[in-house]
Amino acid sequence: MRETLLEFFKKTGRPHRLEEILRRFGLEKREAKAYLKALVREGLLEKKGSQYFLPARVQGPISLHRDGYGFVRLPEKDLFIPPGYTQDAWLEDLVEARIMPPGRDGKPWGVVERILKRARERVVGTLDFRKGYAVLIPDEPGLPELRLIPEGLHGLKRGSRIVVKVHYDQRPYGEFLEYLGEGDAPETETQAVIAKYGLRAEFPEEVLREAEAIPLEIPEAELARRQDFRHLRVFTIDGVDAKDFDDAIHVERLPKGYRIGVHIADVSHYVKEGRALDQEAFLRGTSVYLPGRVLPMLPERLSNGVCSLKPHEDRLVLSVLVELDEDLKVKRVRFAEGVIRSVARMTYTEVEAFAEGFGLPEEHAFLAEDLNLLLDLTQRLRQKRLEAGSLDFSFPEVKVEVEDGTLHLIPQEEPRARSLIEELMLLANRVVAEHLVNKGLPGLFRVHEEPLEEAYGKLRTALARLGYTLPEKLSSKALQRVLLEAKGRPEEPVVANLVLRSLRLARYAAENLGHFGLAMEHYLHFTSPIRRYPDLVVHRVLKAILRRSLTPAKKVRWQETFPAIAEHASEMERKAEAAERELTKYYMAKWAELHLGERFVGKVTGVASFGAFVTLKNGVEGLVRLEALGPYTYSEEALALLGPKGKRIRLGDEMEVVIASANPRLRQVDLVPYVEEASARSKSKTQKGQGKEVDMRKVVGPPKDKARDTRPERATVNTVYFGEWAPREEKAGMHRPVDTRAKRRRRRR
């Protein structure tokens, strides 16, 4: 109804009294006032006297099209900005726009009046020269060329990748900051992505000095005051390459149930609020796991050293002890500052083999009973979570590896061992959130609001075209039912993607708003303080409760500062994910460049007026342009490309394709349908030895195509790709694109 009310105000373009709303929509007075009050509170309506009206101006980030028009992104519906009315705004700048009366099409439009905040201070791109001056050609499509001042450019040649500072005067210009390298070599691209998203690659000296001053030995007095868990069979399960072990577990049978212990590295003992380490961790917000490189939130002395729960070494922890009855209902929860000594460092590979009926390595055989019990309990916990409506997406993942100069894209399966750890972490996160809420304490919550009505409506329409029905009333259980119906069918990944893209982003908030995707009323992040700043903040709150040191002044201070911390942490998470995704796409395009002319089987994952997107089994996605398909036309109603003699190209269809071209710089791959004769001609043009692993060191170099992106914008595929990106929660219902490191899979719970 709130969307209907908003649309009514936009269509009429004038103020309305409450009485008009009651007559127009037949609402009860109390109900109508509640809707209007909520819209005013959210800034979507204004009230003056007895009249409600749309705000004359709106604020939001602007997206720009190469043809000159743009959209100001708003919570409910974007505002169209015609060509010539965007002022000098750049892509993603925060702008204020004046809403104009509806035009002939009956739709409102806007005029950008002010630029409130520039989206970027620095831009990454390629150096080029004109007659008498230098310019930067930005890597990001949608950004204009930038004239450069000459300082710092001496000795650089055309094609150099550089970073410049943007000066937004009457005519913006750039100032040279940093040289990244030449062409699209992997190290150059990594540096470019780090610079583009403003990620912090190096630790300041002050931070490193503070880290080095932390003693490796734990004082006896500190051990004595903590609860001692060293007599228990506490162990870790992580990826083979992991070094930062921030969670350990144990399980006990009780006369009428079970006790599960989740022991998390006590990072807050070493990282004191307000000190240099803490300030740097706040700025970073999260560890960033790029293919081939990790940007940790904390220096290695902490992340891989004193905080890491290494086997057979005393470590300080913050523990959650959960007692469950036989039906796995939570009967009692206890929190403690503790000390553990992990008895084993197990890997997902070992536990997965054990779950499939193979034995454990001899040195870990004594944990067989515990593992059997945990596998059973976590499977039951997962089933209860799904029955409650939690969304579980099962997307194939791909690991990017560059070894000795050779690029590998390795499909990954989701092992039960990771699900085991996942369920225990979800349980710990939930009970900590419940504790803070029940005590009325400040916290940083992980919130995921339900989809917007418009996005849900589009999802219902799209799924109906694929033969799936959703009720008019939104519920996570209904979405879960559709996901289960599609399980094992050819269109399963397409259905999952459609559902996923209708969901809103999960984010951090100082207010507990629940988690739609997990079907949980209370949820936060507690289990990864080594690599997520919000977890570290939650640890401080919990320890203040345990120590009875939460003074009224501290509580007020936290309540005042937590909203800004939540917003910053959400922003840094988005930047980290965008950087990971972009660099992974680069490696995928680089892989495609090494396999030009080769034939593969993929699935259609998107259709549009300009062609079909096809994803190969290793996760590489490419565009098959309409002209390569022949006489096909796009049908929005059928959600398919329609060809002669009843032929169709639909979402989920398999398609044999040949890699026609690849542009790693633009993260693009172009495919063509496989035809016997065309394939033979294509292969005759490719280099000898295609189909074998190619040494990347021999193929990297200046880009083969310096032209700007001429591909149709993906954003136009609204009938397939709509809504917002869903939260990338850890396995429990949330999508994460390609993976680069086992630990990363557990970062987004």
N, C-alpha and C positions, 0 to 999 in steps of 0.2 A: 504493500500500500504506500509506503514512503516513496518508492520509485514512481508510483502512479501520481502522487501528489506533486512531486518535483516536475514530472513531465507536464502536468497541467499548468504549473506556473510558467514553465519555459514556453509552452505553446501559446498561452494567452499574452505573455509578456507584460502583465500589469499586476498591481497589488490586489489582494483579496481579503475580505473579512472572514472571521470564523463562521458566521452565519451562511456565507456563500458556500464554504466548504461542506458544511453540514447538508445543505440542500442538494449540492452537486453530487455528493458521494453517498449520501444516506448513512453517515456515520453517527454513532453516539457522541455526544458532546465531549465526554471524558476521553474517549478513544481518539477523537480528532485532535484534541488539545495535546495529548501525549505524543502523537506523531509530529505535530507542528513544533512542539517544544524541543523534541530530539533533533529536528532539522535545523532549528535555530542554534542549538548547542553545537552542532557540527559545522556551523558556518555556511550551510547550504541555503538557508533562508535568513532573512532579517525581519524584525518586528518593530514597528513604530506606531504607538497608540494601539488601535484595534486592528491594524492592517499588517498582513504578512506579504513579503515580496522578495524576489530574488535579489541577492546583493548586486549592486551596480558593477562591482569589480570582483574578479576572482584571481586567485594565485595558484600557481602550479608549475611544474617543469614543462618545457616546451619540446615537442618533437618536430623536426623539420623534414620536408620532402625536397628533393632536388628541383622540383618544379616551382618552388617558392612559397607554397602554402605550409601550414603547420597545424598542430593541435596542442592546446594546453591541457595536460592530463589532470583530471579532477576525480574525486572519489567515486562519483556516480557515472557521469558521462563527459567525454572530452569535448572541449570547446574548439570549434573550427576557426582558424585564423587564415583569411584569404591572402593570396600573394600581395606583397606591398604593405602589409600591415603587421609584419613580424618585427619591425624596427631593425636593430642590428643584433638581435638575439642569436646566440649560437645554440647548437644542439644541447638539450638538457639544462639550459639556463633556467633558473627560477624567475618567472616573470609575473607581472600583474597585468591583467587584461580587462578592458571594459567590455561588458556584454552589450551587444547592439540588438535592436528589435529584430524579430524574425524577418527573413527575406522572402522572396517569392516562393521558395520551397517550404516555407513555414518553419524553418529551423533557425535558432539563434546563431549568431556568429560573434567574433570578438576582434578587438584591436589591442595589440600589445602597447601599453603605455609606459611601463617601467620595467627595467631589469633589476630584480632585487638581489640576486646573487649569481655570480658566474659559476658555471659547473666545473670549470677547469682553469687552473693557473698555469699549467704546463701542458704542452702538446708534443707528441712524438710523431716524427715523420721523416720524409726523405728530402735532402737538400737538392735544390735545383737552381740554375742560374738563368736570368733573363739579361737583356741588354742593360748593363750598368748596375744591376742589383741582384740580390739573392732572394729566393723564396723557399718556404717550407711547404711541401705537399703532405698534409696530414695523413696518417694511417687510417684514421676513422672516416669512413664515407659520411658525407653530410657536413663536414667542416670545410670552410673555404681555405684557399691558399693564403698563406700569411707572409707578408713582406718582412724581411729580416734586416736588422741593422748589421753593419759589417764586423763589429767587434767580435773577436773570437773565431771567426770563420777562416782565417788565414791558414792555408795548408790543407783545408778540406776540399774534397773533390765532389763533383756531381754524383749523386747516388748514395752519399754517406747518410747513415741513419743517425739522427740527432734529437736532442730534447731542447725545447726552447721555452722561455717564459713569455707569456702573452701579456702585453700592455694594451689595455682596452681604452684607448683614446678615441678621438673622433674617427680615426682610421686605425684599427688595431694593427699592431706590429709585434714581431717576435725578437727576443734577445737570446742568443746562444747560451746554453747551460752545460750540455754534456754530449760527448761523442759516444755512440753506442757500438758502431761497427759498420760493416759493409754488407749490402745485400740482405738475404733472409736466412743467414746461418743460424743454427739453433741458439747459440749463446747470444747472438744479437737480438733474436726475437724474444728470448727470456728477459733480457735487460729492457727491451722496449715495453713489454707487458708490465714489468715491475714499475717502470717510470710512468706509463699511461695511467695506472690505477693508484699511483701515489703510495705504493707499498714501501715499507721500511726494510731495507735489505741489510743494513749494518747497525750494530748497537753503538750508541755514544760511549765514549771513554768512561764517563761518570758511572754509567750503568754497569759496564764490565768491571770496574773497580769495586763497586758494591757487591757484585756477584762473587768476585774472587775473594772478598773478605769473609764470605760465609764459611764457617768451619765444616769440614766433612764429617767430623765425629759429633755424635749427639751427646750433650752433657748428661751425666748420670742423674742430676737433679730433674732434668726434663723427662727422662725415662721413668723416673720414680713416680712422678705426679700423674702419669697417664695410665689408662687401662691397658693391661698387658695381654695381647692376643698371640704372643709368640708360641704358646703351647698348642695352638690350633693349626689344622692343615689348611693354611691360607696359601693360595697360588694365583698366578696370573695366566691369562690366555691372550695372546696377541699375534700379530703377523710375524712372519719369519724375519723381516728386516727391521722390525720396530725396536726402538731404544728407549723411548719415553713411556714407561709403564706407569700409568696413573691410576689404574684400578686393579684391585685384587679381590678375590671372593673366597668364601668358605660356606659349607652347608653342614647342618647337624639334624639328626632325627630327634624329635621330642616324643614323649608318650602319646600326645594327641595332635601331632602335627610336625612342623619343621621350623628351623631357624636358619635364615639366610643372612650372611654377613657380606656387606659391600663396603670395602675399605678403600678410601680415596686418598691419594697423596695430599698431605697437609701443606699445600703451597703457601697458605696464608701465614704459616709460622716463619717462613723465610722472606716473603714479599710483604713488607710492612706498608700499610696505607699511607700514601703521600710521599713515600721515598722515591728515589730515582728509578728503581726497578718497577715499582708500581705505576709510576707515571708513563714509563715506556710501554708496559704491558697494556695500559689503558689506550694509548695511542694506536697500538697494533690491533688490539681487540681480539685477535685470533691468530693462531698459526696458519700459515698458508702453504699448502702442499702442491707445488707445481711439478710437472713432469721433469724429473732430474734435479730438482732443487727444492729445499724446504726453507721457509722463512719462519723460524720459531717465534712464539710470543715471548719466550724467556730465553736468556742465554743458556748455552749448552751445559754449563756447570750445574744449573738447576734442572733443566728439562731432561737431560740424559744422566745427571749425576745425583745430587743429594735428594731430589724430589722423586726420582724414578724408583719404582718399587722392585728393585733388583733382587734376584733370589739369594737367600742365605745372608742377607744384610739387614740390620735393623733399620726400619724406616718409620717416620712419623706419619700418622694417618688420621683422617676424620671418618669415623665408621658409622654405618647405619645398620642396625640389627633389627630384622623384620621377622616376627613370629607369625606363621600361617597355620590355620587349622587344616584338617584333612581335605576340605573343599577349597583350599587356597584363599580363604578370606583372611584379611589382615586382622590379627587379634591384638598385637602389641608391637610398638615401634620404640626403639631406644637409640639415642645418639651418644657418641663418646669420642673424646680425643684419645687416640690409642697409639700403640706401637706394634708393628708386625715384623715378622721375619718370614718372607715368602719361602715356601718349601720347594717350589718348582716354577720354572718359567716355561710354560707350555705354548705351543703354537696352534693356530687354527688347523693347520694341516694334520697335526697329530690327533687332535680331538675329532676332526672330521673322519679320519681313518678309523678311529675307535668307534664312532657312531655307526659306521658302516660294517662293523663286525670284526675289524682287525684289532690286534692287541696294541697295547701301549709300549713305548720304549721301556726297556728294563728299569731305567732309573726313575720312571714315572708310574710304574705298575701299581704302586701302593695307593694311587688316586683313582683306581678303576671304580670302586664303589661310589665315591663322591661324584664322579662324572656321570655314572649311570643315573644316580638320583637327580642330579641337576638337569640332565637331558630330559628326563621325564617331567620334572616340575616346570621347566621353562616351556616345554611343549604345551602343557596344560594352561599355563599362564597366558601363552599366546592365544590359545583357543578362546579363553575367557575374554581376552581383549577384543578379538575379532567379533565375538558374539555381542559385545557392547557397541559395535559399530566402528571400531578402529579400521582405518583404510590401510591396506598393505599393497604396495605396488612392487611387482617383481620385474624390474628392468634388467636386461643383460648389461653387464659392465665390462669395460675394456681397460686393461692396464697398459700404459705406455712405458716402454723400456727402450733406452738407448744404451747399448752395450758395445764397447769397442768400436764406436762409430756406426753401428748397424741398428736400424730402427725396427722395433717389434711392436705390434698391436696384438695383445693377448686377451682373448675373451675370458672373462672370469665368471665362475659359478658362485652362487651364494651358499656357503657351507652352513651346516646346522650349528657348528661351533660359534659362528658369529651371531647367529640367532640366540644361542644360549646366553652369551654375554649381553646381547641387546636387551633381552627381556629383564635381566637383573638390573641393568642400568635404568630402564624405564620405570621399574618398580621403585628404585631408590629415588629417582627424580620426583616421582609422584608423591611419595610419602613425605619427603622434605617440603614440597610445596604445600601439602595439606597441613603440615605442622605450622608453617609460617602463617597461613591463612587463618587457621583455628586460633592462633595466639594473637592475631591482629597485628602482626609484625611487618615491617617493610621488607620488600624483596624485589628481585629482578625475575620476572616470570617469562616463560616461553609461551607466547600466545599465538593462537591461530583461529581467526574469526571465520565464520561460515561464509560460503561464496556469496557474492552479490547476486541479487535477483536476476539481473540482466545476463550475467555470465551463466547462471544456472538454466535460464530459459534457452540460451543458445546451445548449451550442452544437451538439454532434452531434445531439441530439434535435430542436432547432429546425430545423436544416438538413435533416434527414431528412424533416421534414414538408413542406419545400419541394422535395424531390426530389434533394437533394445528400447524398452520403455522405462521411464522414470515417473514417479508420481508428481503431481503439481506441488505438493508440499515437500520441501527439502529436508533430507535427513542423511546422516552419514551411513546409516544402515541400508538405505536405498542405493547409495553409491556402491557400497560394499557388495550388495546383491548383484549389481551389474558387472562388477569386476569378476565375481565368481562365475557368472553365466558365461563370460567371455573366456574363461580359463581354458587353455588348450586349443582354442580355435585360431584360425589364421589371422583374424582381426584382433586378437588379444592385445598386442602392443599398441594398436591404434586406439582401441577403446580406453586402455589405461592412460594413454597420452591425452586423449580428449578430456577425461575426468581430471587428470592432473592439471591441465592448463585452465580449467575452470576454477581451480582453487586459488585462494589468496595466499600471499606470502606469509609464512610464519615470521615472527619478529620478537624482539625483547620489549617488555613493557614493565613499568613500575606498578601497574594495576593488573590484577588477576582477571583475565577475560576468558579463561578456558582454552582448550585445544581441540578444535573440531576434528582434525585429521586423526588424532589419537583417541577421540571420544572420551576425553578426560576433563573433568571440571577444574582440576588443579594440576598444573605442570610447570616445571622449571628445569634449568640445567644446573646440575650439581657435580656430575661425575668426571669432568675433564678440566680441572683448574690449571693444568700445565699448558693447555692450548686454547682455552676460552676464558676471556676476562669475566663474563657474567658469573661463571661458576665460582671464580675466586671471590667475587663480591658476596655471593650466597654463603660461602664458607665463613666469611667474616661475620655475617649476621647470625649464623647458627652457633658459632663459637662465642659470640657475645651473650647469647642466651644461656649456653652451657656454663659460662663463667659468671653469669649474673652481672655482667658489666654493661648492659645496654641502658645507658642513662637516658633520661628524657631529651637532653640536648643532642646526644648522638642520634637518637631515633628521629628527631626533627630534621637534623642535618641530612641523614640518609634519605628521608622522605623528599627533601628538597632537591637532592642531587641525583637520585636514582633515575628520574625521567630522562635527564640529559645523557646519563651513562647508557641507558637502554637504547636511546636513539643512535648514539655513536656506535655502540656494539652492533646494532642491526646494519648500519651503513658499512662498517668494516667487513662484516660477514658477506654482504652483497658484493663488495669489491673483491674479496678473496675468491668467492665463487666465480665471479665474472672473469677474473684473471686465470683461474684454473681451467675454466671452460674454453677461454679463448686460446690459451697455449696448447691445450689438447686438440682443438680444431686445427691449429697450425700443424701439429705433428701428423694429424690425419691427412691433411692436404699434402704434406711432405711425403707421406707413405703413398698416396695416390700418384704423386709425381713420379715415384719410383716404379709404378706399375702401369704406366700408360699403355693402352692397347690391350690390356689383359681383360679376360671375361670373368664376371662374378655374378652370383645370384643374390638379389636383395629383395626387400619388401617396400612397397609403396607406403610412405608415412605422411605424405601430404600431396594435395592436388590443388591447382590454382589455374587461373586463366592463361598463365605463361608456361605451364608444364607440370611435371610430377617430381616430387622429392622421393628418392629411393635410398634406403639405408642398407648397407651391406652387413654381413654377419659379424664383422669385426667392429661395427659401430660407425664406420665412415659413411657420411651422408653426402649425396650429390644431387644435382638438378638435371633432369632429363627435359630439355626444352621442348616446347610444343612443336617447333619446326622439325625436330628430330623424330617426333612421333608420327607425323603425317597428318591426315585430315581429322584431327580430334578437336572437340570443343568442350569447354568446361561447363558443367551443369551444377549449379549450386544446390538445386533441389535434390539431385541424385547423389551429390557429394562425390562426383566421379568425372572422368574425362570420357566423353562419348565419341565413338568412332564409327566407321562404316560397317554395315551388315550386323548391327547390334553389338559390336565390340565395346567393351568398357574397361577402363582402368580405374580400379577402386582402391580405397584405403585397405591395406592388408594384403593386396594381391602380390604374388611373387613376380619378379621381372628379371630376366637375364639382361645384363648390361655390360658395356665396355667402357673403361675409363678413357674419356676423350681428351681431357685437359685438366690441369690442376694449377692453382695459384696459391701457394702457401701464404704469401704476403696478405692476400685478401681473404684467406681461409675458405677458399672456394674449390669445389670439385664439380666438373661437368661430365655427365654420362650420356651415352647414346644407347638405344636398344641394340641388343646383339642380333646381328644378321650374318649368316654364314659368309657371304661374299664380302660384306662391309668389314667384317672382322678380319678377314684375310688381308684386305687392303690396308687396314689400320695397323696390323701387326707387321706388315712389310715395311712400314715407315718407322717403326720403333727400333730402339737400339738393340743390338745383339745382347742376349743374356737376360732379357726380360723374363720375369717369373722366378728369378733367383734373388737372394738377398743382395742388395747393392750397398757398397760402402758409402755412407752419407758424406764422408769427408771428400769424396771425389765428385759429388754432385752439387754441393752447396756453392753458392756464389751469387753474383748480381742477379736480381730478379729478371726473369725472362719477359715479364710484362709489366711495364711501369705505368700503364694506363690506369685511370681511376676505375672504380667498380661500375660496370655497365649492366650488371645483372638487375632484374626487377627486384624491388624491395620485398623482403620476406614478410614484412608487416602487413602486406595487402592480403595475405591468405587468412582473412578474418573468419571465414566459415570453418576453417580447420584449426587454426591456432588462435584461440581467443582466451579471454580471461587473463589472470596473472600467473606468474610462475608459482607453483606450490612450494611449501616449505621443504627444504631438503633435510628432513628429520632422518635420524639414523634408522634405516631399514623399516621401522614401524610406520609404514604408510607413506614414506616420503621418498621422492625420486632424487637420486644424485646421478648426474651424467657420468661420463667415463671416470674411472678411478685411477689414481696414480700411486697410492700407497695404502697398505692395509689399515693403518691407524686413521686415515682420513675418513674411512667408511663409518667410523664411530664418532665422528666429530659433530654431526648434525642431529643428534638425538632429539 
